[in-house]
């Protein structure tokens, strides 16, 4: 009898079942905390390849074949190595896939990765797109890494990205978003009606934070070790930004900002969410590299009442003026395939539960 998998995003139990049945293949046992409430952290392998450019292998090539044609040199990650800003690296991951015919996968940078402005994308053999593995994909996984702001120290086993598994299309319709908001209050503090997802806007007043509205990254900093928590002084890497005047902020080209949503976000235990651009025609800026919100984010029972969405923002080619309350993204909710056994939150030691404006876990608390 061919097993059928339930429709929806897979919570931890089903991810662990995929691994137990050989659909997720790892070169060594999974770490005890590697399976998150609705995603799997992916670990770097032993070697990084510095390549001339980013690429997609296309339907006729494996990633390994493209690496061989484009690589500049190989870097041993077993004892740690620095990846320089502005360079592109390809790293084979410790996890491979042999997915069932009805199960697909998608990937995003982890929240801490996005908040360091480290651009990552997962690639599979013969892929036509980044961060998407089709249903039934069988083959290796690679991570493209390009630090944009800070040089980073990584090593074998470092976790920069995460993968979500699903069966079918479980995204909610407009009516389903509205019904879920009525029953579970998905967002508070904003005045945009719920429709195709939950619209999020920018907070440029800093109320309750003594006017602190965000941080702008410094240039020419020291290295960030991606595996060390609370090790770095904030002001060595960031300039704090404070509200003034008309609650506006001009984004300078090629600068990186950490900002925060005006609204508090709630992801009920029965759902997960993903941030998508509000409208690419609205403004010349990019928001949020790390788009996953696990079940339980902002959930009161998991210690998350009032959790804001922290936004990684980078302007594109021209300076761009942001105003307080300007819509900058949408959260699209998806139903889980089954009730989860664990939630994002305090019991798991989740780094960003109950957050307001918060830098990545690598930095000490900001004292103002």
C-alpha positions in Angstrom: 0.0 0.0 0.0 1.4 3.4 -1.0 1.3 5.8 1.9 -0.4 9.1 1.4 0.7 12.2 3.3 -1.8 14.7 4.6 -2.3 18.0 2.9 -0.6 21.0 4.5 2.7 22.2 5.9 4.4 19.5 7.8 4.9 20.0 11.6 7.9 18.5 13.4 6.4 15.0 13.8 5.9 14.6 10.0 9.4 16.0 9.3 10.9 13.5 11.7 8.8 10.8 9.9 10.2 11.9 6.6 13.7 11.4 8.0 12.9 8.1 9.6 11.5 6.8 6.3 14.5 7.9 4.2 13.0 11.0 2.5 15.5 13.2 4.4 19.0 11.7 4.2 21.7 13.1 6.5 25.5 12.4 6.4 25.4 12.1 10.3 22.6 12.0 12.9 20.4 15.1 13.1 21.1 17.5 15.9 18.7 17.3 18.8 17.3 20.8 18.1 17.5 20.7 14.3 13.8 20.0 13.7 11.9 23.2 14.4 8.1 23.3 15.0 7.4 23.4 11.2 10.9 23.4 9.5 14.2 21.7 9.3 17.5 23.5 9.9 20.0 22.7 7.1 23.7 22.2 8.0 26.8 23.2 6.0 29.0 20.4 4.8 32.8 20.1 4.8 33.7 22.3 1.8 32.8 25.7 0.4 33.4 26.5 -3.2 34.1 30.1 -4.1 32.5 30.6 -7.5 32.6 33.4 -10.1 28.9 34.0 -10.1 25.5 32.8 -8.9 23.7 30.4 -11.2 20.8 28.0 -11.7 21.8 24.6 -13.1 18.9 24.4 -15.4 17.2 21.1 -16.6 20.3 19.7 -18.2 22.9 20.1 -15.5 23.7 19.1 -11.9 24.9 21.6 -9.4 28.3 19.8 -9.2 28.8 20.2 -12.9 28.2 24.0 -12.7 30.5 24.3 -9.7 33.3 22.5 -11.6 33.0 25.0 -14.4 32.7 28.1 -12.2 34.8 27.5 -9.1 37.7 29.7 -8.2 38.9 27.7 -5.2 37.8 25.3 -2.4 37.7 26.2 1.3 37.9 23.6 4.1 35.1 24.3 6.6 36.0 21.6 9.1 37.9 24.0 11.3 36.0 27.1 10.4 36.6 29.6 7.6 35.7 33.3 6.9 33.3 34.0 4.0 34.0 37.5 2.7 31.3 40.1 1.9 30.6 40.5 -1.8 31.7 37.0 -2.8 29.6 34.0 -3.8 30.0 30.6 -2.3 28.4 27.2 -2.9 28.4 24.7 0.0 27.1 21.1 -0.3 24.7 20.6 2.7 24.7 17.6 5.0 21.1 16.8 4.2 19.9 15.3 0.9 16.4 14.5 -0.2 14.4 11.6 -1.6 10.9 13.1 -1.3 7.7 11.1 -1.8 6.0 11.9 -5.1 3.4 14.2 -3.4 5.7 16.1 -1.0 7.6 19.3 -2.1 10.0 21.5 -0.1 10.9 25.2 0.1 13.7 27.0 1.9 14.5 30.4 3.4 17.4 31.9 5.4 17.0 31.5 9.1 16.0 34.6 10.9 19.5 35.2 12.3 21.0 34.8 8.9 18.7 37.4 7.4 19.4 39.8 10.2 23.1 39.7 9.3 22.4 40.5 5.7 23.8 37.1 4.6 22.0 36.2 1.3 21.4 32.5 1.1 19.5 30.3 -1.4 19.1 26.5 -1.6 19.7 24.9 -5.0 19.0 21.4 -6.2 20.1 19.5 -9.2 18.5 20.6 -12.5 16.6 23.3 -10.6 14.8 26.0 -12.5 14.4 28.2 -9.4 16.0 29.0 -6.1 14.7 27.7 -2.7 12.1 25.4 -4.3 12.3 21.7 -4.6 9.5 20.0 -6.6 7.4 17.2 -5.3 9.4 13.9 -5.5 12.8 15.6 -5.7 15.6 13.2 -5.2 19.2 14.5 -5.0 21.7 16.6 -3.1 21.1 20.1 -1.7 23.5 23.0 -1.9 23.5 26.4 -0.3 24.5 29.6 -2.1 25.9 32.1 0.4 26.8 35.7 -0.3 27.5 37.9 2.8 26.4 41.4 1.9 27.4 43.5 5.0 29.5 41.6 7.4 32.2 38.9 6.8 31.0 35.7 8.6 32.8 32.8 10.2 31.1 29.5 9.4 32.1 25.8 9.9 30.8 22.4 9.1 27.4 22.0 10.8 26.6 25.7 10.9 22.9 26.3 10.2 22.1 29.3 7.9 18.9 28.1 6.2 15.8 26.1 7.0 13.5 24.0 4.9 9.7 23.5 5.0 7.9 20.5 3.6 4.3 20.4 2.4 1.8 18.3 0.5 -0.4 20.2 -1.9 -1.3 23.9 -1.8 -2.3 24.8 1.7 -2.3 28.6 1.5 -5.5 30.2 2.8 -8.0 32.1 0.6 -9.1 35.6 1.3 -12.2 34.3 3.1 -10.1 31.8 5.1 -7.7 34.5 6.2 -10.6 36.7 7.3 -12.2 33.8 9.2 -8.9 32.9 11.0 -8.4 36.5 11.9 -11.9 36.6 13.4 -11.3 33.5 15.5 -7.6 34.0 16.4 -6.7 37.7 15.9 -3.7 37.4 13.5 -2.6 41.0 13.9 -3.1 43.8 16.3 -2.0 47.4 16.2 -2.7 48.2 12.6 -5.7 49.4 10.6 -5.3 47.6 7.2 -8.1 45.2 6.6 -7.4 41.5 6.3 -7.6 40.2 2.7 -5.1 38.3 0.7 -2.9 37.7 3.7 -2.1 40.1 6.6 -0.6 43.5 5.6 2.3 44.7 7.7 3.5 48.3 8.0 6.6 50.0 9.3 7.0 51.5 12.8 9.0 54.8 12.6 7.9 56.3 15.9 9.5 54.0 18.3 6.9 54.3 21.1 7.9 52.3 24.1 11.5 52.2 22.9 12.5 55.8 23.7 12.2 56.6 20.0 14.5 53.8 18.8 13.2 52.8 15.3 16.0 50.6 14.0 19.6 50.1 13.2 21.8 50.8 10.2 24.8 48.5 9.6 28.3 49.8 9.7 30.9 49.1 7.1 34.4 47.5 7.5 33.5 45.7 10.7 35.1 42.6 12.4 33.9 39.1 11.6 30.7 37.6 12.9 30.9 34.0 14.1 27.5 32.7 13.1 27.5 30.0 15.9 28.2 32.3 18.9 25.3 33.9 20.7 25.4 37.3 22.5 29.1 37.7 21.8 29.3 41.1 20.0 28.8 44.7 21.0 26.0 46.3 19.1 27.7 49.6 18.4 30.7 47.9 16.8 28.5 46.8 14.0 25.4 49.0 14.0 24.3 52.7 14.3 21.0 53.1 16.2 18.3 55.2 14.5 15.9 57.3 16.4 12.5 58.9 15.5 12.6 62.6 14.7 10.5 65.1 12.9 7.8 63.6 10.7 8.5 59.9 11.4 10.1 59.3 8.1 13.3 57.5 7.1 15.2 57.8 3.8 16.8 54.5 2.8 20.2 55.0 1.3 21.2 52.8 -1.6 23.5 49.9 -0.7 22.8 50.3 3.0 21.2 47.6 5.3 18.6 48.4 7.9 16.9 46.5 10.7 13.4 47.9 11.3 10.2 46.6 12.9 6.6 46.2 12.1 4.0 48.5 13.6 1.7 45.5 14.1 2.0 42.6 16.5 1.8 39.3 14.7 0.1 36.1 15.8 0.6 32.6 14.2 -1.9 30.2 15.8 -0.7 26.6 16.6 -2.7 25.2 13.6 -0.9 27.4 11.0 2.4 28.7 9.7 3.0 31.9 7.8 5.4 33.3 5.3 6.2 36.9 4.5 6.0 38.0 0.8 6.6 41.4 -0.8 3.6 43.6 -0.6 3.9 44.8 -4.2 7.1 45.1 -6.2 5.8 48.2 -7.8 5.3 50.1 -4.5 8.9 50.9 -3.8 12.5 50.4 -4.6 13.4 48.3 -1.6 13.6 44.7 -0.4 12.1 43.5 2.8 12.7 40.4 4.9 15.1 37.7 3.7 13.9 35.2 6.2 10.2 34.6 5.5 9.2 31.7 7.8 7.0 32.2 10.8 6.6 29.0 12.8 3.3 27.9 14.5 3.2 29.6 17.9 5.0 32.8 16.9 3.3 35.5 18.9 1.0 33.0 20.6 0.2 33.9 24.2 0.4 30.3 25.5 3.9 30.0 24.1 5.1 33.3 25.7 4.8 35.4 22.6 2.1 38.0 23.2 2.8 41.1 21.2 5.6 39.7 18.9 6.5 42.1 16.1 8.0 41.2 12.8 11.6 42.4 12.5 12.3 43.5 9.0 15.6 43.3 7.1 15.4 46.2 4.7 17.7 47.2 1.8 17.1 49.9 -0.7 17.8 49.1 -4.4 19.2 51.6 -6.9 17.9 54.9 -5.5 17.2 56.6 -2.2 13.7 55.8 -1.0 11.6 57.6 1.6 9.6 55.4 4.0 6.8 56.8 6.1 5.4 55.6 9.4 2.6 53.2 8.8 3.6 52.5 5.2 2.7 49.0 4.1 5.8 47.0 3.4 4.8 43.3 3.2 2.2 40.6 3.6 2.0 37.5 5.7 0.4 34.6 3.9 -0.9 31.9 6.2 -0.9 28.1 5.5 -2.7 25.3 7.3 -0.6 22.7 9.0 -1.0 19.1 7.9 -1.8 18.1 11.6 -1.7 19.6 15.1 1.9 20.3 16.1 3.5 18.6 19.1 5.8 21.6 19.8 5.4 25.4 19.2 7.8 28.2 18.6 8.3 29.9 21.9 9.8 30.0 25.3 9.8 26.2 25.9 12.1 25.7 23.0 14.3 28.6 23.8 13.3 30.4 20.6 15.4 33.5 20.1 12.8 35.9 18.8 9.6 35.1 20.7 7.9 38.2 22.3 10.3 40.4 20.3 9.9 44.0 19.5 13.0 45.5 17.7 15.7 43.0 18.0 19.0 42.3 16.3 20.2 38.8 15.6 21.2 36.5 18.4 24.9 37.2 17.9 24.7 40.6 19.6 24.5 41.6 23.2 21.4 43.4 24.4 21.3 47.0 23.2 21.5 49.4 26.2 20.7 52.6 24.3 
